[in-house]
Amino acid sequence: MSKPISETDSQKNWLTVDQTTHLTNREAEFNRLPWENERIRTFVSPASITGSCPVITESVDIVDNPLVLGKRFIPSDFVLNPIDPLEAFSSGVQVFGIGDVGAYVHADALFQSRCLKAYHLTGMFGKASSDGLATGSILCQTPWRHVTRPKLDRALAALEFKARKAAVLHAGLVPNTQKAFKALSQRRIEEGIGGVPRSPDPLRPIVEPLESLPPEQLAPYWDRATDSRIPESLRAKPDPSSLPQLPPSINTLRCVDFSPPFFTVEIQVIHENEQFFVDLVANIGAYLRSASLLSKVRRIRHGCIRLQESLLLKQCTVPLPLYENFVELRLRPSPSEPEVAAKEEETDEAHQESVLSKITSSLPQDCVPNIFTNLLQCTRLHRAQPRYGTAVPIPILLPV
């Protein structure tokens, strides 16, 4: 074996961690695995002038020595792409696409599927800060002892109703009308993996005859975009911050813990950001005639991936028994003709999943969980996920 385990030995997959930082020690885990056996180099010393016979000597070849080659893996060898990355004040489940395929193809597929994400927002009554967070400077203090659990539940129900009404108005619909009823009744609400609901289709705006005109005829000439003479294939990729962003859509909002002055709200939402959570907690305090600030944001679920399927940063390891199982699998004798025919009929994804299952099946208890067991678990969770609005399954996620 010339390498421990690399991304070329087996393909790519998802990776979930319970940290917002990237896996900075992933290359150290692979470099910690055993290197190949030292090769013995043979030298033949020529005969001397005195007439002595040639001498055959052996020495260790230093070509593959770690002190000569350096580290076998470096951070740039690993491609990681976070899906819906957590911001600085947030923590919890963070899903990564790993490898060339996982970081681009599968990451885009999961991002475009618009899976619901669940958060636990912890707020504190009685204080208001400059940025709405607990880390900001305190601006004022207000009374909070009049706030009770029933009042908080009523406030959350009112905010959830207003959020759904705002979604209807944002789509250009008028509530309590026939057009709004038809638009809401035509939406599809599909069930994701493991019974996790997906967000419904967004409401389509009702286009009136005047609005069907080209936007250049409705906007004044000074606001019209200039016609670019550069071919579209040669234009620079637009800045993501300049692209139109979809507004946050709340699916559920409820209180899970009330310990005044602190409270915890569970929210299921898509297209969210940190500023939206800050404004939401501030509106809760204003609705209850008090002030509130956001003290903690924790993502507890991303689609079908929960905290139970996530890894802590200290669990992102590559144990030595897994490497030994991998070497044993590679050194097995070549299969017979019937087995070769069966493998040819088997798809690449299924074959790679079976290989990953074999090398992780007989690991000691102290080596579980690790990176590869998490890859296998996430692959099986995400294998049958249909595309949004269709019944076509996404290709399974390939292991590292």
ABEGO torsion letter per residue (X at the ends): XABBBBAAABBBBBBBBABABBBAAAAAAAAABBBBBBBBBBBBBBBBAAGBBBBBBBBBBAAABAAAAEBABBAAABBBBBBGBBBAABBEBBBBBBEAAAAAAAAAAAAAAGBBBBBBBBBBBGBBBAAGBAABBBABBBBAAABBAAAAAAAAAAAAAAAAAAAAAAAGBBBGBAAAAAAAAABBBBBBBGGBBBBBBBBBBBBBAAAABBAAAABBAAABBBBBABBAAABBBBBAAABBBBBBBBABBBBABBBOABBBBBBBBBGBBAAAAAAAAAAAAAAAGBBBBBABBBBABBEABBAAABBBAAABBBBAAAAAAAAAAAABBBBBAAAAAAAAABBAAAAAAAAAAAAAAABBAAAOBBAAAAAAAAAAAAAABBBBGBABBBBBBBBX
